[in-house]
Amino acid sequence: MGRIPYIGQASSLEPFASPDHLDPQLLSFLEEASGRLCQWLSSASQTGPLPPLNNLPEVPPRIEGLSSELLLADLQLVMEGAYQPSHPGALAHLDPPPLTASIVADLICAGINNNLLAEELSPSLSQLERELCQWFSERLGMPRHSGGVAASGGSLSNLMALVVARQHLNLQNDPNAVILASADSHVSLAKAIRVMGLAPESLQRVPVDKEGRLSIESLKEQLNSLKREGRRCFAVVATAGTTVRGAIDPLADIADISSREGIWLHVDAAIGGVFALSKSTSSLVDGISKADSVTLNPQKLLGITKTSSLLLVAKRSNLLSAFATGLPYIEPAWGEAHGGEMGLQGTRSAEVLKLWLGLRQLGEIGIQSLLDQAIHRRCYLHKKLDGSAFKILSGPLHLIACSPRDLAPSQAKAWSISTRKKLLDEKFMLSRPVHEGCYYLKAVMGNPHTQLSHLDMLAILLNQSLGALPDE
Ligand SMILES: Cc1ncc(COP(=O)(O)O)c(C=O)c1O
């Protein structure tokens, strides 16, 4: 049968892979692209974490489609301006280098182009997602009917959890319903409240202790005063790994209170949840097994390529009660339910593939070593910093932030700007969070390429910054 030619194609590379023969042009296109990526990854130490902003290639499509050489040249330009997580000094955020198996799984995921909306569009992958979520929830010690769904990011997992919680308590028509979360909980909760049509005051902040953990006494007091006001609380959100210092709220105590009061307990363990996977660190998140729902982001530490977040629930059927609508244009699910009825997203890619393959690549030993080493690097840097001159915010995980003691807020801000710049000149990238009105420099120790010698240098530079503090 004669082929209908593709119009506007200047290159010998076909825009769609042939369904009946192995196309050598496609093979060499993929090989060349992989080669360039490997080159980019392997030259990370020479470049630095944050390249200067360079020109993007031309943005709109041309009249005629581009050849493979020009497409690769376009990609090259974008890569040259990209943030480089594989540089050993890339310590600013929860964005570690990618696992190699995860990169490959992402490529395969794009190539197979399945859709987690419905089982007939992703037969093996729908099953894989179900089973992997179950594995995770069992690993966290959640009950037998637990499970979950993948989401593109922790913000979405948190939003879905709160929607499920409100639905479960039948409070979706109560404009006065409240959630309680610590003063250090993540901003995604404020966004979730907006999307759910609630007033900003519906998110009530509970003070934290000096270690950054939600105060149990304050939680009890706030619950009592809500009762006096006649307002219902539909969820307590505990954080396992706060964003600035990695504090872990007292999960077991919060779980006891929530269950006594008949309130949903959501644990935002976007950062800390993965520590439950290893015997050596699981005690850090004791009590997580009692949660009604958990957000967990393997993208933040394990090197699973973005995005990779899971919403796990103690009772899988709660997801369906909140999100199932029926999919009248799709064959019935042959497993438990279509992915599109387990959460807010409809069409979505099989993100679970890179999570699954990445974990298989690491194995139990690799997972444990990533977690242990991240904590070890944080402890090492902590010891090297001048604790008498720095205020240090840290917790039991791999995050640490510091700011010179006794500075006015404007001085701390000026110090953070100038020190971050000096550090960038030395190819260390730290972030500049504001915590309780004061600027800090924060390091996240999830980068496996960071050696202790790098941390020695980082500590020297930070300690030196104390010698030239800005005037008031
Ligand atoms: C504790 C916590 N929860 C939720 C999130 C949101 O995750 P995402 O950026 O994947 O939406 C973050 C992000 O840093 C976080 O630190």
The ligand as an SDF file (V2000), in Angstrom:
LIG
                    3D

 16 16  0  0  0  0  0  0  0  0999 V2000
    6.2220   19.9970   52.8730 C   0  0  0  0  0  0  0  0  0  0  0  0
    5.8490   20.2230   51.4350 C   0  0  0  0  0  0  0  0  0  0  0  0
    4.6210   19.8820   51.0260 N   0  0  0  0  0  0  0  0  0  0  0  0
    4.2100   20.0670   49.7560 C   0  0  0  0  0  0  0  0  0  0  0  0
    5.0710   20.6050   48.8280 C   0  0  0  0  0  0  0  0  0  0  0  0
    4.5700   20.8410   47.4280 C   0  0  0  0  0  0  0  0  0  0  0  0
    5.1370   19.9420   46.5400 O   0  0  0  0  0  0  0  0  0  0  0  0
    5.1770   20.2430   44.9740 P   0  0  0  0  0  0  0  0  0  0  0  0
    6.1800   21.3390   44.7680 O   0  0  0  0  0  0  0  0  0  0  0  0
    5.5930   18.9290   44.3950 O   0  0  0  0  0  0  0  0  0  0  0  0
    3.8100   20.6450   44.5430 O   0  0  0  0  0  0  0  0  0  0  0  0
    6.3590   20.9820   49.2130 C   0  0  0  0  0  0  0  0  0  0  0  0
    7.2970   21.5640   48.2450 C   0  0  0  0  0  0  0  0  0  0  0  0
    8.4310   21.8770   48.5330 O   0  0  0  0  0  0  0  0  0  0  0  0
    6.7600   20.7880   50.5500 C   0  0  0  0  0  0  0  0  0  0  0  0
    7.9800   21.1810   50.9790 O   0  0  0  0  0  0  0  0  0  0  0  0
  1  2  1  0
  2  3  1  0
  2 15  2  0
  3  4  2  0
  4  5  1  0
  5  6  1  0
  5 12  2  0
  6  7  1  0
  7  8  1  0
  8  9  2  0
  8 10  1  0
  8 11  1  0
 12 13  1  0
 12 15  1  0
 13 14  2  0
 15 16  1  0
M  END
$$$$
